[in-house]
Amino acid sequence: MPYRLRISCIFFFIPLVLFCSSCANQKETVLRVGVTPNYPPLIFKDQGNYEGLEKEMAERLAYELGKDLKYVELAWKDQIPALLNKKIDIIMSGMSITPERESMISFSDPYLRICQMALIRKDDLAKYNSKTAIQSIQGAVGVEKDTTSELVVGRDFTSATVVAYTEKEKAMSDLINGKIEAYVHDVPEIWWLSGEYEKDNLVPARFALNIELLAWGIRKEDVQFRDSVNAILSSWKQSKKLDARILFWMPFFELLVEKNEELY
């Protein structure tokens, strides 16, 4: 709610200084976290409440930084502009590190190693039985608009027609009804969707289409803040607290642990 200040000329200076100081102190004691809650199991809403791995990490990060937590809900395309315009302090919403993003913002150390994966119809498992077969799809392939999956499919699926969706329900409906051959997204979401749409015979094609790292977006000039965040993240990794929460939300990563492969 905007403030309306009525200050006489005589008493202008001191109240204004106090007001500005109060605003600065408020910014210093609040961690403003940018989220796009459409990415289960990382960040999503359940009955109006934020849930997911990112939500848990945001709460713990704010606590260890000694700050109050404030979620700022944004469209995905608005995350980086909001960070650059200082409307948020950090992006914690399943953002992968890419050269394009690194040209604009800095990132924390990675907290999760993932890949892109395809969700397909169960009847097509024999047809799409390898990474090459999936990348050679000649029909329509669905992706979420303005995400890494759109870049990956556009680059590597040379015979496919890319269909970018803003609503996952529409993408799932089109996949079920044969209007697209596959839906490509980050592996956490693909496994989540396969559970949600198991009754519709949608299954993951278990082939990694790339490897990428998830991290938190931070302004380049906020070096001290980034160092503090990385120190906290490092302590979570060393204590295995991060591993435990990853496996709680994404039990399928147990396969990596069993093979002694890195989670992050």
MARDREN-252105 format. One record per residue (C-alpha): residue in three letters; x, y, z. Coordinates in steps of 0.2 Angstrom, whole numbers, plus 5000, padded with zeros to 4 digits. Example, Ala and Ser with C-alpha at 12.3 -4.5 7.8 and 13.67 -1.06 7.14 Angstrom:
# MARDREN-252105
REC | res | x | y | z
REC | Ala | 5062 | 4978 | 5039 $
REC | Ser | 5068 | 4995 | 5036 $
# end
This chain:
# MARDREN-252105
REC | res | x | y | z
REC | Met | 5000 | 5000 | 5000 $
REC | Pro | 5008 | 5017 | 4995 $
REC | Tyr | 5013 | 5029 | 5009 $
REC | Arg | 5006 | 5047 | 5008 $
REC | Leu | 5018 | 5058 | 5017 $
REC | Arg | 5012 | 5076 | 5022 $
REC | Ile | 5028 | 5085 | 5028 $
REC | Ser | 5030 | 5103 | 5031 $
REC | Cys | 5046 | 5112 | 5024 $
REC | Ile | 5053 | 5115 | 5041 $
REC | Phe | 5052 | 5097 | 5046 $
REC | Phe | 5056 | 5089 | 5029 $
REC | Phe | 5074 | 5083 | 5031 $
REC | Ile | 5074 | 5073 | 5047 $
REC | Pro | 5058 | 5063 | 5044 $
REC | Leu | 5063 | 5059 | 5026 $
REC | Val | 5080 | 5052 | 5032 $
REC | Leu | 5071 | 5042 | 5045 $
REC | Phe | 5059 | 5035 | 5032 $
REC | Cys | 5073 | 5031 | 5020 $
REC | Ser | 5082 | 5022 | 5034 $
REC | Ser | 5067 | 5012 | 5039 $
REC | Cys | 5065 | 5006 | 5021 $
REC | Ala | 5083 | 5001 | 5020 $
REC | Asn | 5082 | 4992 | 5036 $
REC | Gln | 5066 | 4983 | 5030 $
REC | Lys | 5075 | 4977 | 5014 $
REC | Glu | 5090 | 4971 | 5024 $
REC | Thr | 5079 | 4960 | 5035 $
REC | Val | 5068 | 4953 | 5022 $
REC | Leu | 5073 | 4940 | 5009 $
REC | Arg | 5062 | 4942 | 4994 $
REC | Val | 5062 | 4926 | 4984 $
REC | Gly | 5055 | 4925 | 4966 $
REC | Val | 5045 | 4910 | 4963 $
REC | Thr | 5035 | 4903 | 4948 $
REC | Pro | 5025 | 4890 | 4957 $
REC | Asn | 5021 | 4878 | 4942 $
REC | Tyr | 5035 | 4866 | 4944 $
REC | Pro | 5031 | 4851 | 4955 $
REC | Pro | 5040 | 4844 | 4965 $
REC | Leu | 5052 | 4859 | 4966 $
REC | Ile | 5039 | 4874 | 4969 $
REC | Phe | 5021 | 4873 | 4967 $
REC | Lys | 5005 | 4877 | 4976 $
REC | Asp | 4993 | 4865 | 4986 $
REC | Gln | 4977 | 4872 | 4992 $
REC | Gly | 4984 | 4889 | 4990 $
REC | Asn | 5000 | 4885 | 5000 $
REC | Tyr | 5018 | 4885 | 4993 $
REC | Glu | 5025 | 4867 | 4993 $
REC | Gly | 5041 | 4858 | 4986 $
REC | Leu | 5060 | 4857 | 4988 $
REC | Glu | 5063 | 4875 | 4984 $
REC | Lys | 5050 | 4881 | 4997 $
REC | Glu | 5059 | 4871 | 5010 $
REC | Met | 5076 | 4878 | 5005 $
REC | Ala | 5069 | 4896 | 5004 $
REC | Glu | 5063 | 4894 | 5022 $
REC | Arg | 5079 | 4887 | 5028 $
REC | Leu | 5090 | 4900 | 5019 $
REC | Ala | 5080 | 4914 | 5026 $
REC | Tyr | 5082 | 4907 | 5043 $
REC | Glu | 5101 | 4905 | 5042 $
REC | Leu | 5103 | 4922 | 5035 $
REC | Gly | 5093 | 4929 | 5049 $
REC | Lys | 5080 | 4937 | 5038 $
REC | Asp | 5061 | 4936 | 5036 $
REC | Leu | 5055 | 4927 | 5020 $
REC | Lys | 5044 | 4935 | 5007 $
REC | Tyr | 5038 | 4926 | 4992 $
REC | Val | 5036 | 4936 | 4976 $
REC | Glu | 5026 | 4926 | 4964 $
REC | Leu | 5030 | 4930 | 4946 $
REC | Ala | 5028 | 4923 | 4928 $
REC | Trp | 5043 | 4914 | 4923 $
REC | Lys | 5048 | 4927 | 4909 $
REC | Asp | 5048 | 4940 | 4923 $
REC | Gln | 5060 | 4932 | 4935 $
REC | Ile | 5076 | 4939 | 4928 $
REC | Pro | 5069 | 4956 | 4925 $
REC | Ala | 5062 | 4957 | 4942 $
REC | Leu | 5080 | 4952 | 4949 $
REC | Leu | 5089 | 4965 | 4939 $
REC | Asn | 5076 | 4978 | 4944 $
REC | Lys | 5079 | 4974 | 4962 $
REC | Lys | 5061 | 4969 | 4965 $
REC | Ile | 5067 | 4952 | 4972 $
REC | Asp | 5084 | 4947 | 4980 $
REC | Ile | 5085 | 4929 | 4973 $
REC | Ile | 5077 | 4917 | 4961 $
REC | Met | 5072 | 4900 | 4969 $
REC | Ser | 5061 | 4892 | 4956 $
REC | Gly | 5070 | 4878 | 4947 $
REC | Met | 5081 | 4888 | 4936 $
REC | Ser | 5095 | 4880 | 4926 $
REC | Ile | 5112 | 4888 | 4922 $
REC | Thr | 5113 | 4893 | 4904 $
REC | Pro | 5126 | 4904 | 4895 $
REC | Glu | 5112 | 4916 | 4890 $
REC | Arg | 5106 | 4918 | 4909 $
REC | Glu | 5124 | 4919 | 4915 $
REC | Ser | 5127 | 4934 | 4903 $
REC | Met | 5113 | 4943 | 4913 $
REC | Ile | 5114 | 4937 | 4931 $
REC | Ser | 5125 | 4927 | 4943 $
REC | Phe | 5121 | 4910 | 4950 $
REC | Ser | 5124 | 4901 | 4967 $
REC | Asp | 5133 | 4885 | 4967 $
REC | Pro | 5122 | 4871 | 4960 $
REC | Tyr | 5110 | 4862 | 4971 $
REC | Leu | 5104 | 4849 | 4959 $
REC | Arg | 5110 | 4840 | 4943 $
REC | Ile | 5096 | 4836 | 4931 $
REC | Cys | 5092 | 4832 | 4913 $
REC | Gln | 5078 | 4835 | 4901 $
REC | Met | 5067 | 4819 | 4898 $
REC | Ala | 5052 | 4815 | 4887 $
REC | Leu | 5035 | 4810 | 4893 $
REC | Ile | 5027 | 4798 | 4880 $
REC | Arg | 5012 | 4787 | 4878 $
REC | Lys | 5015 | 4769 | 4885 $
REC | Asp | 5010 | 4762 | 4869 $
REC | Asp | 5025 | 4771 | 4861 $
REC | Leu | 5039 | 4764 | 4873 $
REC | Ala | 5045 | 4752 | 4860 $
REC | Lys | 5046 | 4765 | 4846 $
REC | Tyr | 5055 | 4778 | 4857 $
REC | Asn | 5068 | 4766 | 4865 $
REC | Ser | 5083 | 4777 | 4864 $
REC | Lys | 5089 | 4794 | 4865 $
REC | Thr | 5092 | 4795 | 4846 $
REC | Ala | 5074 | 4788 | 4843 $
REC | Ile | 5067 | 4802 | 4854 $
REC | Gln | 5077 | 4816 | 4846 $
REC | Ser | 5072 | 4809 | 4829 $
REC | Ile | 5054 | 4812 | 4832 $
REC | Gln | 5046 | 4818 | 4816 $
REC | Gly | 5029 | 4824 | 4823 $
REC | Ala | 5025 | 4838 | 4836 $
REC | Val | 5034 | 4839 | 4852 $
REC | Gly | 5027 | 4849 | 4867 $
REC | Val | 5038 | 4860 | 4878 $
REC | Glu | 5034 | 4873 | 4891 $
REC | Lys | 5036 | 4890 | 4884 $
REC | Asp | 5052 | 4900 | 4888 $
REC | Thr | 5061 | 4886 | 4896 $
REC | Thr | 5076 | 4876 | 4894 $
REC | Ser | 5066 | 4862 | 4886 $
REC | Glu | 5061 | 4874 | 4872 $
REC | Leu | 5079 | 4877 | 4868 $
REC | Val | 5084 | 4859 | 4869 $
REC | Val | 5070 | 4853 | 4858 $
REC | Gly | 5073 | 4867 | 4846 $
REC | Arg | 5091 | 4863 | 4845 $
REC | Asp | 5092 | 4844 | 4845 $
REC | Phe | 5075 | 4838 | 4838 $
REC | Thr | 5079 | 4843 | 4820 $
REC | Ser | 5064 | 4834 | 4812 $
REC | Ala | 5051 | 4839 | 4825 $
REC | Thr | 5039 | 4853 | 4826 $
REC | Val | 5040 | 4862 | 4843 $
REC | Val | 5024 | 4866 | 4851 $
REC | Ala | 5026 | 4878 | 4866 $
REC | Tyr | 5013 | 4878 | 4879 $
REC | Thr | 5009 | 4890 | 4893 $
REC | Glu | 4997 | 4877 | 4902 $
REC | Lys | 5002 | 4860 | 4906 $
REC | Glu | 4985 | 4853 | 4907 $
REC | Lys | 4983 | 4857 | 4888 $
REC | Ala | 4999 | 4849 | 4884 $
REC | Met | 4994 | 4833 | 4893 $
REC | Ser | 4978 | 4833 | 4885 $
REC | Asp | 4986 | 4834 | 4868 $
REC | Leu | 4999 | 4821 | 4872 $
REC | Ile | 4985 | 4809 | 4878 $
REC | Asn | 4975 | 4812 | 4862 $
REC | Gly | 4989 | 4810 | 4850 $
REC | Lys | 4991 | 4828 | 4845 $
REC | Ile | 5009 | 4828 | 4850 $
REC | Glu | 5021 | 4814 | 4851 $
REC | Ala | 5030 | 4818 | 4867 $
REC | Tyr | 5032 | 4832 | 4880 $
REC | Val | 5049 | 4837 | 4885 $
REC | His | 5053 | 4845 | 4902 $
REC | Asp | 5065 | 4843 | 4917 $
REC | Val | 5066 | 4826 | 4924 $
REC | Pro | 5058 | 4830 | 4941 $
REC | Glu | 5043 | 4837 | 4932 $
REC | Ile | 5042 | 4822 | 4920 $
REC | Trp | 5042 | 4810 | 4934 $
REC | Trp | 5029 | 4820 | 4944 $
REC | Leu | 5018 | 4821 | 4928 $
REC | Ser | 5020 | 4802 | 4925 $
REC | Gly | 5012 | 4799 | 4942 $
REC | Glu | 4998 | 4812 | 4940 $
REC | Tyr | 4993 | 4805 | 4923 $
REC | Glu | 4997 | 4786 | 4926 $
REC | Lys | 4979 | 4782 | 4923 $
REC | Asp | 4981 | 4790 | 4906 $
REC | Asn | 4995 | 4778 | 4902 $
REC | Leu | 5008 | 4792 | 4901 $
REC | Val | 5026 | 4786 | 4905 $
REC | Pro | 5044 | 4793 | 4905 $
REC | Ala | 5055 | 4788 | 4891 $
REC | Arg | 5070 | 4785 | 4903 $
REC | Phe | 5084 | 4793 | 4893 $
REC | Ala | 5093 | 4809 | 4898 $
REC | Leu | 5092 | 4821 | 4883 $
REC | Asn | 5105 | 4833 | 4891 $
REC | Ile | 5113 | 4837 | 4908 $
REC | Glu | 5110 | 4853 | 4917 $
REC | Leu | 5113 | 4861 | 4934 $
REC | Leu | 5099 | 4870 | 4944 $
REC | Ala | 5105 | 4885 | 4955 $
REC | Trp | 5098 | 4901 | 4962 $
REC | Gly | 5098 | 4917 | 4952 $
REC | Ile | 5107 | 4932 | 4960 $
REC | Arg | 5112 | 4949 | 4954 $
REC | Lys | 5131 | 4950 | 4948 $
REC | Glu | 5135 | 4964 | 4960 $
REC | Asp | 5128 | 4955 | 4975 $
REC | Val | 5145 | 4946 | 4978 $
REC | Gln | 5144 | 4946 | 4997 $
REC | Phe | 5126 | 4939 | 4997 $
REC | Arg | 5131 | 4926 | 4985 $
REC | Asp | 5146 | 4920 | 4995 $
REC | Ser | 5134 | 4919 | 5011 $
REC | Val | 5121 | 4909 | 5001 $
REC | Asn | 5135 | 4897 | 4995 $
REC | Ala | 5142 | 4895 | 5012 $
REC | Ile | 5125 | 4889 | 5018 $
REC | Leu | 5122 | 4878 | 5003 $
REC | Ser | 5139 | 4870 | 5006 $
REC | Ser | 5135 | 4866 | 5024 $
REC | Trp | 5119 | 4858 | 5018 $
REC | Lys | 5129 | 4847 | 5006 $
REC | Gln | 5142 | 4842 | 5019 $
REC | Ser | 5129 | 4837 | 5032 $
REC | Lys | 5119 | 4828 | 5019 $
REC | Lys | 5103 | 4838 | 5023 $
REC | Leu | 5101 | 4843 | 5005 $
REC | Asp | 5102 | 4825 | 4999 $
REC | Ala | 5089 | 4820 | 5012 $
REC | Arg | 5077 | 4833 | 5006 $
REC | Ile | 5080 | 4829 | 4987 $
REC | Leu | 5077 | 4811 | 4990 $
REC | Phe | 5061 | 4815 | 5000 $
REC | Trp | 5054 | 4825 | 4986 $
REC | Met | 5061 | 4815 | 4971 $
REC | Pro | 5064 | 4797 | 4977 $
REC | Phe | 5068 | 4792 | 4959 $
REC | Phe | 5085 | 4800 | 4962 $
REC | Glu | 5089 | 4785 | 4973 $
REC | Leu | 5095 | 4777 | 4957 $
REC | Leu | 5109 | 4790 | 4955 $
REC | Val | 5114 | 4787 | 4973 $
REC | Glu | 5115 | 4768 | 4971 $
REC | Lys | 5127 | 4771 | 4956 $
REC | Asn | 5137 | 4783 | 4966 $
REC | Glu | 5133 | 4797 | 4954 $
REC | Glu | 5133 | 4815 | 4959 $
REC | Leu | 5116 | 4823 | 4964 $
REC | Tyr | 5123 | 4841 | 4961 $
# end
